[in-house]
Amino acid sequence: MGATRHPVSRLFDDAAAAVLSMPWRPELVVEEIPAPQRIAPYALALEADVESGDADLGRGRLVLLYDPDGNPAWDGTFRCVTYARAEVDAEMGADPLLREVGWSWLVDALERHQASHTAASGTVTAVSSESFGSMAGDPHRAEVEIRASWTPIVAAGSDIVAHAQAWQDLLCMVSGLPLLPPGVVPLPARRPGRRRR
């Protein structure tokens, strides 16, 4: 993210600043990472690990793209691109409805935070593995991964916060954490939006 404040980039700069100053749940370790350079003129990328004690529950990434000229494929000037991944128990991994439920986690999170958007799309992948031979004693493993994108409706930079909060909820739902009650603001244990050195 550049330091320039040209009128065309001001909206993106304000949106990026709003996301980087957002308080995250203490279970999330959120860091800014290098953003893709060729997809849009402006981009911000975050990576998050979901932790509970010493356990790694899940991980994800959120990329905020901005093209002031708009992009026909996005149906707008901004685009949020995300993935969220976590291990689930074997029974849940075998549930044929897991993919539909996984997509509903994203839709519900966006609705919960009134994150206005259009053109949502994505995939939900559920994978289970069973070990054989000398590894037959290893436990079954199952994993769910959600890859999605949507076009946020952004009139002011602060509008993007609802989308980042929805992403946070998605990570928590995928990782099996309960959602915070409405109106409860997390008090981060770490500096929010820290930059990876």
MIVEX-166075 format. One record per residue (C-alpha): x, y, z; residue number from 1. Coordinates in steps of 0.02 Angstrom, whole numbers, plus 32768, in hexadecimal, padded with zeros to 4 digits. Example, Ala and Ser with C-alpha at 12.3 -4.5 7.8 and 13.67 -1.06 7.14 Angstrom:
// residues 2
<pake><east>8267</east><north>7F1F</north><up>8186</up><resi>1</resi></pake>
<pake><east>82AC</east><north>7FCB</north><up>8165</up><resi>2</resi></pake>
END
This chain:
// residues 197
<pake><east>8000</east><north>8000</north><up>8000</up><resi>1</resi></pake>
<pake><east>804E</east><north>80A4</north><up>7FCA</up><resi>2</resi></pake>
<pake><east>8056</east><north>8143</north><up>8031</up><resi>3</resi></pake>
<pake><east>800A</east><north>81B0</north><up>7FA8</up><resi>4</resi></pake>
<pake><east>7F62</east><north>8200</north><up>7FCA</up><resi>5</resi></pake>
<pake><east>7F26</east><north>8223</north><up>7F19</up><resi>6</resi></pake>
<pake><east>7E69</east><north>8234</north><up>7F0F</up><resi>7</resi></pake>
<pake><east>7E5A</east><north>8192</north><up>7EAD</up><resi>8</resi></pake>
<pake><east>7EB5</east><north>812F</north><up>7F35</up><resi>9</resi></pake>
<pake><east>7E6F</east><north>8188</north><up>7FCE</up><resi>10</resi></pake>
<pake><east>7DD9</east><north>8114</north><up>7FDC</up><resi>11</resi></pake>
<pake><east>7E4A</east><north>807B</north><up>7FD9</up><resi>12</resi></pake>
<pake><east>7EC5</east><north>80C9</north><up>8053</up><resi>13</resi></pake>
<pake><east>7E36</east><north>80ED</north><up>80CC</up><resi>14</resi></pake>
<pake><east>7DF1</east><north>803D</north><up>80B8</up><resi>15</resi></pake>
<pake><east>7E9D</east><north>7FEE</north><up>80D6</up><resi>16</resi></pake>
<pake><east>7EBA</east><north>805B</north><up>816F</up><resi>17</resi></pake>
<pake><east>7E10</east><north>802A</north><up>81B5</up><resi>18</resi></pake>
<pake><east>7E37</east><north>7F70</north><up>81A3</up><resi>19</resi></pake>
<pake><east>7EE7</east><north>7F7F</north><up>81EB</up><resi>20</resi></pake>
<pake><east>7EA7</east><north>7FDC</north><up>8285</up><resi>21</resi></pake>
<pake><east>7E17</east><north>7F63</north><up>82A4</up><resi>22</resi></pake>
<pake><east>7E14</east><north>7F02</north><up>8349</up><resi>23</resi></pake>
<pake><east>7E1C</east><north>7E46</north><up>832B</up><resi>24</resi></pake>
<pake><east>7DE6</east><north>7DBA</north><up>839C</up><resi>25</resi></pake>
<pake><east>7E76</east><north>7D7F</north><up>840A</up><resi>26</resi></pake>
<pake><east>7E6C</east><north>7CD1</north><up>83BB</up><resi>27</resi></pake>
<pake><east>7EA1</east><north>7D1C</north><up>8314</up><resi>28</resi></pake>
<pake><east>7F56</east><north>7D47</north><up>82EE</up><resi>29</resi></pake>
<pake><east>7F42</east><north>7DBF</north><up>825C</up><resi>30</resi></pake>
<pake><east>7FD3</east><north>7E01</north><up>81F5</up><resi>31</resi></pake>
<pake><east>7FE4</east><north>7E67</north><up>8159</up><resi>32</resi></pake>
<pake><east>803D</east><north>7E07</north><up>80D0</up><resi>33</resi></pake>
<pake><east>8079</east><north>7E39</north><up>8022</up><resi>34</resi></pake>
<pake><east>7FE3</east><north>7E57</north><up>7FB2</up><resi>35</resi></pake>
<pake><east>7FD4</east><north>7E18</north><up>7EFF</up><resi>36</resi></pake>
<pake><east>8018</east><north>7E9A</north><up>7E87</up><resi>37</resi></pake>
<pake><east>7FC9</east><north>7E72</north><up>7DDE</up><resi>38</resi></pake>
<pake><east>7F11</east><north>7E5C</north><up>7E04</up><resi>39</resi></pake>
<pake><east>7EE5</east><north>7F10</north><up>7E30</up><resi>40</resi></pake>
<pake><east>7F3F</east><north>7FB8</north><up>7E40</up><resi>41</resi></pake>
<pake><east>7F23</east><north>7FB7</north><up>7EFD</up><resi>42</resi></pake>
<pake><east>7F20</east><north>7F22</north><up>7F73</up><resi>43</resi></pake>
<pake><east>7F2C</east><north>7EF5</north><up>802A</up><resi>44</resi></pake>
<pake><east>7F44</east><north>7E42</north><up>8068</up><resi>45</resi></pake>
<pake><east>7F2D</east><north>7DFA</north><up>8116</up><resi>46</resi></pake>
<pake><east>7F53</east><north>7D4D</north><up>8158</up><resi>47</resi></pake>
<pake><east>7F0A</east><north>7D06</north><up>81F8</up><resi>48</resi></pake>
<pake><east>7F2A</east><north>7C6F</north><up>8264</up><resi>49</resi></pake>
<pake><east>7E9F</east><north>7C3A</north><up>82DA</up><resi>50</resi></pake>
<pake><east>7EE8</east><north>7BFB</north><up>837E</up><resi>51</resi></pake>
<pake><east>7EA6</east><north>7BBC</north><up>8424</up><resi>52</resi></pake>
<pake><east>7F2E</east><north>7B9F</north><up>84A3</up><resi>53</resi></pake>
<pake><east>7FB3</east><north>7B39</north><up>8448</up><resi>54</resi></pake>
<pake><east>7F37</east><north>7AF6</north><up>83C8</up><resi>55</resi></pake>
<pake><east>7F31</east><north>7B36</north><up>8315</up><resi>56</resi></pake>
<pake><east>7E7A</east><north>7B33</north><up>82E7</up><resi>57</resi></pake>
<pake><east>7E7C</east><north>7B7E</north><up>8239</up><resi>58</resi></pake>
<pake><east>7EC3</east><north>7C00</north><up>81C6</up><resi>59</resi></pake>
<pake><east>7E8E</east><north>7C76</north><up>813F</up><resi>60</resi></pake>
<pake><east>7EB7</east><north>7D07</north><up>80CF</up><resi>61</resi></pake>
<pake><east>7E5B</east><north>7DA4</north><up>8099</up><resi>62</resi></pake>
<pake><east>7E8E</east><north>7E0D</north><up>8004</up><resi>63</resi></pake>
<pake><east>7E3E</east><north>7EB6</north><up>7FE3</up><resi>64</resi></pake>
<pake><east>7E4F</east><north>7EEE</north><up>7F2E</up><resi>65</resi></pake>
<pake><east>7E27</east><north>7F99</north><up>7EE7</up><resi>66</resi></pake>
<pake><east>7E21</east><north>7FD4</north><up>7E33</up><resi>67</resi></pake>
<pake><east>7DE0</east><north>8087</north><up>7E26</up><resi>68</resi></pake>
<pake><east>7DB1</east><north>8066</north><up>7D70</up><resi>69</resi></pake>
<pake><east>7D44</east><north>7FD5</north><up>7DA4</up><resi>70</resi></pake>
<pake><east>7D4B</east><north>7F22</north><up>7D6A</up><resi>71</resi></pake>
<pake><east>7CBA</east><north>7ED4</north><up>7D09</up><resi>72</resi></pake>
<pake><east>7CDB</east><north>7E2A</north><up>7D58</up><resi>73</resi></pake>
<pake><east>7CC8</east><north>7E77</north><up>7E06</up><resi>74</resi></pake>
<pake><east>7C30</east><north>7EE4</north><up>7DE1</up><resi>75</resi></pake>
<pake><east>7C86</east><north>7F71</north><up>7E40</up><resi>76</resi></pake>
<pake><east>7D2C</east><north>7FC0</north><up>7E72</up><resi>77</resi></pake>
<pake><east>7D54</east><north>7F58</north><up>7F0D</up><resi>78</resi></pake>
<pake><east>7D60</east><north>7E9B</north><up>7F20</up><resi>79</resi></pake>
<pake><east>7D7A</east><north>7E30</north><up>7FBB</up><resi>80</resi></pake>
<pake><east>7DCF</east><north>7D89</north><up>7F9E</up><resi>81</resi></pake>
<pake><east>7DE0</east><north>7D0B</north><up>802A</up><resi>82</resi></pake>
<pake><east>7E04</east><north>7C5C</north><up>805C</up><resi>83</resi></pake>
<pake><east>7DE6</east><north>7C08</north><up>8104</up><resi>84</resi></pake>
<pake><east>7E1F</east><north>7B59</north><up>8132</up><resi>85</resi></pake>
<pake><east>7E12</east><north>7AEB</north><up>81CC</up><resi>86</resi></pake>
<pake><east>7E10</east><north>7A36</north><up>8201</up><resi>87</resi></pake>
<pake><east>7D67</east><north>79F3</north><up>8234</up><resi>88</resi></pake>
<pake><east>7D36</east><north>7952</north><up>828A</up><resi>89</resi></pake>
<pake><east>7D25</east><north>78B8</north><up>821C</up><resi>90</resi></pake>
<pake><east>7C68</east><north>78B1</north><up>822F</up><resi>91</resi></pake>
<pake><east>7C52</east><north>7964</north><up>81F6</up><resi>92</resi></pake>
<pake><east>7CCD</east><north>7947</north><up>8168</up><resi>93</resi></pake>
<pake><east>7C61</east><north>78B8</north><up>8128</up><resi>94</resi></pake>
<pake><east>7BC0</east><north>791D</north><up>812E</up><resi>95</resi></pake>
<pake><east>7B85</east><north>793B</north><up>807A</up><resi>96</resi></pake>
<pake><east>7B39</east><north>79E2</north><up>80B1</up><resi>97</resi></pake>
<pake><east>7BE0</east><north>7A27</north><up>80EF</up><resi>98</resi></pake>
<pake><east>7C00</east><north>7A84</north><up>804D</up><resi>99</resi></pake>
<pake><east>7B58</east><north>7ADB</north><up>8052</up><resi>100</resi></pake>
<pake><east>7B6F</east><north>7B03</north><up>810A</up><resi>101</resi></pake>
<pake><east>7C1C</east><north>7B48</north><up>80E7</up><resi>102</resi></pake>
<pake><east>7BD7</east><north>7BC0</north><up>8066</up><resi>103</resi></pake>
<pake><east>7B4C</east><north>7BF4</north><up>80DD</up><resi>104</resi></pake>
<pake><east>7BD2</east><north>7C25</north><up>815E</up><resi>105</resi></pake>
<pake><east>7C10</east><north>7CAB</north><up>80E6</up><resi>106</resi></pake>
<pake><east>7B63</east><north>7CE7</north><up>80B4</up><resi>107</resi></pake>
<pake><east>7B2A</east><north>7CED</north><up>816A</up><resi>108</resi></pake>
<pake><east>7BC7</east><north>7D4B</north><up>81A0</up><resi>109</resi></pake>
<pake><east>7BAD</east><north>7DD1</north><up>811B</up><resi>110</resi></pake>
<pake><east>7AF6</east><north>7DE3</north><up>814A</up><resi>111</resi></pake>
<pake><east>7B1D</east><north>7DE6</north><up>8204</up><resi>112</resi></pake>
<pake><east>7B8E</east><north>7E7D</north><up>81ED</up><resi>113</resi></pake>
<pake><east>7B1F</east><north>7ECF</north><up>816B</up><resi>114</resi></pake>
<pake><east>7BB1</east><north>7ECB</north><up>80F2</up><resi>115</resi></pake>
<pake><east>7B5E</east><north>7F07</north><up>8052</up><resi>116</resi></pake>
<pake><east>7BA2</east><north>7EAC</north><up>7FBA</up><resi>117</resi></pake>
<pake><east>7B80</east><north>7E65</north><up>7F0E</up><resi>118</resi></pake>
<pake><east>7BC6</east><north>7DDC</north><up>7E9E</up><resi>119</resi></pake>
<pake><east>7BF5</east><north>7D5D</north><up>7F24</up><resi>120</resi></pake>
<pake><east>7C42</east><north>7CBC</north><up>7EE3</up><resi>121</resi></pake>
<pake><east>7CAD</east><north>7C30</north><up>7F22</up><resi>122</resi></pake>
<pake><east>7CCD</east><north>7B7A</north><up>7F46</up><resi>123</resi></pake>
<pake><east>7CC7</east><north>7B0E</north><up>7FE1</up><resi>124</resi></pake>
<pake><east>7D36</east><north>7A74</north><up>7FE4</up><resi>125</resi></pake>
<pake><east>7D27</east><north>79EA</north><up>8065</up><resi>126</resi></pake>
<pake><east>7DB1</east><north>7967</north><up>8068</up><resi>127</resi></pake>
<pake><east>7DC2</east><north>78CF</north><up>80D8</up><resi>128</resi></pake>
<pake><east>7E53</east><north>7858</north><up>80E3</up><resi>129</resi></pake>
<pake><east>7E68</east><north>77AB</north><up>812E</up><resi>130</resi></pake>
<pake><east>7F10</east><north>7758</north><up>8150</up><resi>131</resi></pake>
<pake><east>7F3D</east><north>76A6</north><up>8121</up><resi>132</resi></pake>
<pake><east>7FCA</east><north>7629</north><up>8135</up><resi>133</resi></pake>
<pake><east>804B</east><north>7659</north><up>81B8</up><resi>134</resi></pake>
<pake><east>7FEC</east><north>76FD</north><up>81D1</up><resi>135</resi></pake>
<pake><east>7F44</east><north>76A7</north><up>81EF</up><resi>136</resi></pake>
<pake><east>7F44</east><north>76DF</north><up>82A5</up><resi>137</resi></pake>
<pake><east>7F48</east><north>7797</north><up>8277</up><resi>138</resi></pake>
<pake><east>7EA3</east><north>77F2</north><up>8292</up><resi>139</resi></pake>
<pake><east>7E33</east><north>781E</north><up>8201</up><resi>140</resi></pake>
<pake><east>7E48</east><north>78D3</north><up>81CA</up><resi>141</resi></pake>
<pake><east>7DCC</east><north>7947</north><up>817A</up><resi>142</resi></pake>
<pake><east>7DE0</east><north>79FA</north><up>8140</up><resi>143</resi></pake>
<pake><east>7D6F</east><north>7A80</north><up>80F9</up><resi>144</resi></pake>
<pake><east>7DAC</east><north>7B0F</north><up>808D</up><resi>145</resi></pake>
<pake><east>7D46</east><north>7BA3</north><up>8052</up><resi>146</resi></pake>
<pake><east>7D84</east><north>7C0F</north><up>7FC2</up><resi>147</resi></pake>
<pake><east>7D15</east><north>7CA2</north><up>7F9A</up><resi>148</resi></pake>
<pake><east>7D0D</east><north>7D52</north><up>7F57</up><resi>149</resi></pake>
<pake><east>7C8D</east><north>7DDD</north><up>7F58</up><resi>150</resi></pake>
<pake><east>7C7E</east><north>7E94</north><up>7F2A</up><resi>151</resi></pake>
<pake><east>7C68</east><north>7F01</north><up>7FC3</up><resi>152</resi></pake>
<pake><east>7C00</east><north>7F9F</north><up>7FB2</up><resi>153</resi></pake>
<pake><east>7C78</east><north>8025</north><up>7FEF</up><resi>154</resi></pake>
<pake><east>7C47</east><north>80DC</north><up>7FF5</up><resi>155</resi></pake>
<pake><east>7CC0</east><north>8108</north><up>8083</up><resi>156</resi></pake>
<pake><east>7D5C</east><north>80AE</north><up>80BF</up><resi>157</resi></pake>
<pake><east>7D09</east><north>807A</north><up>8162</up><resi>158</resi></pake>
<pake><east>7C87</east><north>8015</north><up>8100</up><resi>159</resi></pake>
<pake><east>7D09</east><north>7F8C</north><up>80E6</up><resi>160</resi></pake>
<pake><east>7D10</east><north>7F66</north><up>81A1</up><resi>161</resi></pake>
<pake><east>7C6C</east><north>7F04</north><up>8199</up><resi>162</resi></pake>
<pake><east>7CBA</east><north>7E94</north><up>8115</up><resi>163</resi></pake>
<pake><east>7D57</east><north>7E76</north><up>817D</up><resi>164</resi></pake>
<pake><east>7CE9</east><north>7E4D</north><up>8213</up><resi>165</resi></pake>
<pake><east>7C87</east><north>7DD3</north><up>81A7</up><resi>166</resi></pake>
<pake><east>7D2C</east><north>7D81</north><up>8173</up><resi>167</resi></pake>
<pake><east>7D5A</east><north>7D73</north><up>822A</up><resi>168</resi></pake>
<pake><east>7CB4</east><north>7D1C</north><up>824E</up><resi>169</resi></pake>
<pake><east>7CCF</east><north>7CA7</north><up>81BB</up><resi>170</resi></pake>
<pake><east>7D7A</east><north>7C74</north><up>8200</up><resi>171</resi></pake>
<pake><east>7D2F</east><north>7C55</north><up>82AB</up><resi>172</resi></pake>
<pake><east>7C9D</east><north>7BEE</north><up>8268</up><resi>173</resi></pake>
<pake><east>7D11</east><north>7B84</north><up>81FB</up><resi>174</resi></pake>
<pake><east>7D84</east><north>7B6A</north><up>8292</up><resi>175</resi></pake>
<pake><east>7CF7</east><north>7B39</north><up>8308</up><resi>176</resi></pake>
<pake><east>7CFA</east><north>7BD5</north><up>8376</up><resi>177</resi></pake>
<pake><east>7C58</east><north>7C22</north><up>83B4</up><resi>178</resi></pake>
<pake><east>7C2A</east><north>7CCD</north><up>836F</up><resi>179</resi></pake>
<pake><east>7C30</east><north>7D65</north><up>83E1</up><resi>180</resi></pake>
<pake><east>7B84</east><north>7DA3</north><up>8416</up><resi>181</resi></pake>
<pake><east>7B45</east><north>7E3A</north><up>83B3</up><resi>182</resi></pake>
<pake><east>7B8E</east><north>7EDD</north><up>83F2</up><resi>183</resi></pake>
<pake><east>7C25</east><north>7E8D</north><up>8447</up><resi>184</resi></pake>
<pake><east>7CC8</east><north>7ED7</north><up>840A</up><resi>185</resi></pake>
<pake><east>7D63</east><north>7E69</north><up>841C</up><resi>186</resi></pake>
<pake><east>7DF4</east><north>7EAA</north><up>8482</up><resi>187</resi></pake>
<pake><east>7E8D</east><north>7E70</north><up>8423</up><resi>188</resi></pake>
<pake><east>7F1D</east><north>7E1F</north><up>847F</up><resi>189</resi></pake>
<pake><east>7F94</east><north>7E55</north><up>83F6</up><resi>190</resi></pake>
<pake><east>7FA9</east><north>7EF3</north><up>8393</up><resi>191</resi></pake>
<pake><east>7F26</east><north>7EE9</north><up>8308</up><resi>192</resi></pake>
<pake><east>7F57</east><north>7EE3</north><up>8252</up><resi>193</resi></pake>
<pake><east>800F</east><north>7ED1</north><up>827A</up><resi>194</resi></pake>
<pake><east>8087</east><north>7ECC</north><up>81E9</up><resi>195</resi></pake>
<pake><east>80F0</east><north>7E33</north><up>81C8</up><resi>196</resi></pake>
<pake><east>81A8</east><north>7E63</north><up>81C4</up><resi>197</resi></pake>
END
